[in-house]
Amino acid sequence: MMVDGILYLWLIWGIWIFTTFMMNKTHPYRFHYSFICLVLICVFPYGLKVSSVEVAVPVIVLGLICIHYIRILSLKDKLYMLVAILAMGMLYAGIGLVAIYDPVLMFLDRDLIMALSLAFLSILFYTSSSFMLRMIAIAGSSIVGEVFMSIPLKNIGFLYPIGGPVYLDVLAISTGILLAIKLFEEINQLFNIKVQTNKGEMKNL
């Protein structure tokens, strides 16, 4: 049986290895990425009590990262990001509440449905945008979705920890899907460049 949170730890650890040992040493954000990964791994087991709700420390760190990147966007992009985060967050919370109240309706694993929904909605909102904007949308919306889920559950006397290990696994699956899509796009782009180069060489002959 897989331990909750293990997918998150494996993903962050893998990204840390890549940024520390494989990324170009002249990359301006190499140290920042490695440092953030180490922080996310170190704070994994910790949580804070906010009012009567327990909030995982990794969620707070991710939220601060999202705010930092959203802050540098233009006003138009900030408003668009807000719409995307709210829409994706409501879908996330809706799936989570349906899984709790009527799990029979879940034809697939709840975590997988959530992860797929977040990944493909981020692509829908940011079709031709960078990987970073998609990740901000996923992280921000999932945090908002966790808050949306905790409110009705708290009203019926059920304490729902925001950003627990299960949530972090959902985030890891979503990130993995985006990374796989990004890798496929880059391979496809390299293949197209090679084909065009070969055609040019044939014309020269």
C-alpha positions as CSV (number, residue, x, y, z in Angstrom):
1,M,0.0,0.0,0.0
2,M,1.4,3.4,-1.0
3,V,1.9,5.9,1.7
4,D,0.1,9.3,1.3
5,G,2.5,12.0,0.2
6,I,5.1,9.7,-1.3
7,L,4.4,10.9,-4.9
8,Y,5.0,14.5,-3.8
9,L,8.3,13.6,-2.1
10,W,9.5,11.6,-5.0
11,L,8.6,14.4,-7.5
12,I,10.2,17.2,-5.4
13,W,13.3,15.0,-4.8
14,G,13.6,14.3,-8.6
15,I,13.3,18.0,-9.4
16,W,15.9,18.9,-6.8
17,I,18.3,16.4,-8.4
18,F,17.7,17.8,-11.8
19,T,18.1,21.5,-10.8
20,T,21.2,20.7,-8.6
21,F,23.2,18.3,-10.8
22,M,21.8,18.4,-14.3
23,M,20.6,22.0,-15.0
24,N,23.0,24.4,-16.6
25,K,25.1,26.0,-13.9
26,T,24.7,29.4,-15.6
27,H,20.9,29.3,-15.3
28,P,19.9,32.4,-13.4
29,Y,17.2,30.5,-11.3
30,R,19.1,27.3,-10.7
31,F,19.8,28.1,-7.0
32,H,16.3,29.4,-6.4
33,Y,14.7,26.2,-7.7
34,S,17.0,23.9,-5.7
35,F,16.4,25.9,-2.6
36,I,12.6,25.9,-3.0
37,C,12.7,22.1,-3.5
38,L,14.7,21.6,-0.3
39,V,12.3,23.8,1.7
40,L,9.3,21.9,0.4
41,I,10.8,18.6,1.4
42,C,11.9,19.8,4.8
43,V,8.5,21.3,5.8
44,F,6.5,18.3,4.5
45,P,5.7,16.8,7.9
46,Y,4.7,20.0,9.6
47,G,1.4,21.8,10.0
48,L,0.0,25.0,11.6
49,K,-3.2,25.6,13.5
50,V,-5.1,28.5,12.0
51,S,-8.2,29.1,14.1
52,S,-9.6,25.6,14.4
53,V,-8.3,24.3,11.0
54,E,-4.9,22.6,10.5
55,V,-3.0,23.9,7.5
56,A,0.1,22.1,6.2
57,V,3.2,24.2,5.9
58,P,4.0,23.1,2.3
59,V,0.7,24.7,1.3
60,I,1.7,28.0,2.9
61,V,5.1,27.9,1.1
62,L,3.4,27.1,-2.2
63,G,0.8,29.9,-1.7
64,L,3.7,32.4,-1.1
65,I,5.4,31.3,-4.2
66,C,2.2,31.7,-6.2
67,I,1.7,35.2,-4.8
68,H,5.3,36.1,-5.7
69,Y,4.9,35.1,-9.3
70,I,1.3,36.6,-9.7
71,R,2.6,39.9,-8.3
72,I,4.9,40.5,-11.3
73,L,2.1,39.9,-13.8
74,S,0.3,42.8,-15.5
75,L,-3.1,43.8,-14.2
76,K,-4.9,42.1,-17.2
77,D,-2.9,38.8,-16.6
78,K,-3.6,39.0,-12.8
79,L,-7.4,39.3,-13.4
80,Y,-7.2,36.4,-15.9
81,M,-5.2,34.3,-13.4
82,L,-7.8,35.1,-10.7
83,V,-10.6,33.8,-12.9
84,A,-8.7,30.7,-13.8
85,I,-7.8,29.9,-10.1
86,L,-11.4,30.4,-8.9
87,A,-12.9,28.3,-11.7
88,M,-10.4,25.5,-11.2
89,G,-10.6,25.8,-7.4
90,M,-14.4,25.4,-7.5
91,L,-14.1,22.3,-9.7
92,Y,-11.5,20.8,-7.4
93,A,-13.7,21.4,-4.4
94,G,-16.8,20.1,-6.2
95,I,-15.1,16.8,-7.1
96,G,-13.8,16.4,-3.6
97,L,-17.2,17.0,-2.0
98,V,-18.9,14.7,-4.4
99,A,-16.3,12.0,-3.6
100,I,-17.1,12.4,0.2
101,Y,-20.9,12.6,0.0
102,D,-21.5,10.1,-2.8
103,P,-18.3,8.1,-3.7
104,V,-20.3,5.8,-5.9
105,L,-20.3,8.5,-8.6
106,M,-16.5,8.3,-8.8
107,F,-15.8,6.1,-11.8
108,L,-12.1,6.6,-11.3
109,D,-9.9,7.2,-8.3
110,R,-10.7,10.6,-6.8
111,D,-7.1,11.8,-6.7
112,L,-6.6,10.9,-10.4
113,I,-9.8,12.7,-11.4
114,M,-8.7,15.8,-9.5
115,A,-5.2,15.7,-11.0
116,L,-6.4,15.3,-14.5
117,S,-9.0,18.0,-14.2
118,L,-6.5,20.5,-12.9
119,A,-3.9,19.6,-15.5
120,F,-6.2,19.9,-18.5
121,L,-8.0,23.0,-17.3
122,S,-4.7,24.7,-16.8
123,I,-3.9,23.9,-20.5
124,L,-7.3,25.1,-21.5
125,F,-6.8,28.4,-19.7
126,Y,-3.2,28.8,-20.9
127,T,-3.1,27.1,-24.3
128,S,0.0,28.8,-25.6
129,S,1.5,30.0,-22.3
130,S,4.6,28.9,-20.4
131,F,4.8,25.9,-18.1
132,M,5.2,28.2,-15.1
133,L,1.9,30.0,-15.6
134,R,0.1,26.6,-15.8
135,M,1.8,25.5,-12.6
136,I,0.8,28.7,-10.8
137,A,-2.8,28.1,-11.9
138,I,-2.7,24.5,-10.6
139,A,-1.1,25.3,-7.3
140,G,-3.2,28.4,-6.6
141,S,-6.5,26.7,-7.6
142,S,-5.8,23.6,-5.6
143,I,-5.1,25.6,-2.5
144,V,-8.3,27.6,-3.1
145,G,-10.1,24.3,-3.7
146,E,-8.8,23.0,-0.4
147,V,-10.2,26.0,1.4
148,F,-13.5,25.7,-0.4
149,M,-13.8,22.1,0.7
150,S,-12.9,22.8,4.3
151,I,-15.7,25.3,4.8
152,P,-18.8,23.1,4.3
153,L,-17.1,20.2,6.0
154,K,-16.3,22.3,9.0
155,N,-20.0,23.5,9.2
156,I,-21.1,19.8,9.6
157,G,-18.5,19.1,12.2
158,F,-15.9,17.4,10.1
159,L,-12.4,18.8,10.5
160,Y,-10.6,18.7,7.1
161,P,-6.8,19.5,7.2
162,I,-5.9,21.8,4.4
163,G,-3.1,20.6,2.3
164,G,-2.6,17.2,3.7
165,P,-0.4,14.4,2.1
166,V,-3.3,13.3,-0.1
167,Y,-3.6,16.8,-1.5
168,L,0.2,17.0,-2.1
169,D,-0.1,13.7,-4.1
170,V,-2.8,15.2,-6.3
171,L,-0.6,18.2,-6.9
172,A,2.3,15.9,-7.8
173,I,0.2,13.9,-10.3
174,S,-0.9,17.2,-11.9
175,T,2.7,18.4,-12.1
176,G,3.8,15.1,-13.6
177,I,1.1,15.3,-16.3
178,L,2.2,18.8,-17.2
179,L,5.9,17.7,-17.3
180,A,5.0,14.8,-19.6
181,I,3.1,17.1,-21.9
182,K,5.9,19.7,-21.9
183,L,8.5,16.9,-22.7
184,F,6.3,15.7,-25.6
185,E,5.9,19.2,-27.0
186,E,9.7,19.8,-26.9
187,I,10.4,16.4,-28.5
188,N,7.8,17.2,-31.2
189,Q,9.4,20.6,-31.7
190,L,12.9,19.2,-32.1
191,F,11.5,16.6,-34.5
192,N,9.9,19.3,-36.7
193,I,13.1,21.3,-36.7
194,K,15.0,18.3,-37.8
195,V,12.5,17.5,-40.6
196,Q,12.6,21.0,-41.9
197,T,16.4,21.0,-41.8
198,N,16.5,17.8,-43.8
199,K,14.1,19.2,-46.4
200,G,16.3,22.3,-46.8
201,E,19.3,20.1,-47.4
202,M,17.5,18.1,-50.0
203,K,16.5,21.3,-51.8
204,N,20.1,22.4,-51.9
205,L,21.1,19.2,-53.6
